[in-house]
Amino acid sequence: HHKILAIVGTAESNSEHPLGAAITKYCKQELDTETLGTCIDFQVVPGCGISCKVTNIEGLLHKNNWNIEDNNIKNASLVQIDASNE
């Protein structure tokens, strides 16, 4: 649960969409933090969603007493959020 919040909140932090900003704000509140992870390679296609890579969320998870395997700390999460209304 916390890992998903950290990933999605970080991914949406670069979004200019009001819903993206609301998601990031909610995730920060739930994780009790002012800062989230790092978002790189951010791309947005209006009406279709976003794509990016999220890193540096381990501190958020350790803060909330979540255990992460050491080899997962080196891995980035690829996030694609499809916002199409099909």
C-alpha positions in Angstrom: 0.0 0.0 0.0 2.7 2.5 1.0 4.9 1.5 -2.0 2.0 2.2 -4.4 1.4 5.6 -2.8 5.1 6.5 -3.1 5.3 5.4 -6.7 2.1 7.0 -7.9 2.6 10.2 -5.8 6.1 10.6 -7.2 4.9 9.9 -10.8 2.2 12.5 -10.6 4.4 15.1 -9.0 5.4 16.4 -12.4 1.9 16.5 -13.8 0.3 19.8 -14.4 -3.2 18.3 -14.3 -5.3 19.2 -11.3 -6.0 15.5 -10.6 -2.3 14.7 -10.7 -1.6 17.5 -8.2 -4.4 16.2 -5.9 -3.0 12.6 -6.1 0.5 13.8 -5.1 -0.9 15.9 -2.2 -2.9 12.9 -1.0 0.1 10.6 -1.2 2.3 13.0 0.8 -0.4 13.3 3.5 -0.8 9.5 3.7 3.0 9.0 3.8 3.4 11.9 6.2 6.2 13.5 4.2 6.9 16.8 2.4 9.0 15.1 -0.3 8.6 12.0 -2.4 10.9 10.1 -4.7 12.6 11.2 -8.0 10.7 11.2 -11.3 12.7 11.0 -14.5 11.8 10.6 -18.2 8.4 12.1 -17.5 6.1 12.2 -20.6 2.5 13.2 -20.8 0.1 12.7 -23.7 -3.0 14.8 -23.2 -6.0 12.4 -22.8 -3.8 9.3 -22.7 -1.9 9.5 -19.4 1.7 9.7 -18.3 4.9 7.6 -18.4 8.0 8.0 -16.3 10.6 6.3 -14.1 10.4 6.6 -10.3 13.4 6.1 -8.1 14.5 7.0 -4.5 11.4 5.9 -2.7 13.2 3.6 -0.3 13.5 6.2 2.4 9.7 6.7 2.4 9.1 2.9 2.8 11.7 2.5 5.5 10.2 5.5 7.4 7.0 3.6 7.5 8.6 0.4 8.7 8.4 -1.4 5.4 11.0 -4.0 4.6 12.6 -3.9 1.2 15.0 -6.5 -0.2 18.4 -5.0 -0.9 18.4 -5.9 -4.6 15.1 -4.0 -5.1 16.6 -0.8 -3.8 18.7 -0.5 -7.0 15.6 -1.0 -9.3 13.6 1.8 -10.7 9.9 1.5 -11.2 8.5 2.2 -14.6 5.1 3.9 -14.3 2.5 4.2 -17.0 -0.9 5.6 -16.1 -3.5 5.3 -18.8 -6.1 8.0 -18.5 -8.1 7.2 -21.7 -11.8 6.8 -21.4 -12.5 3.7 -23.5 
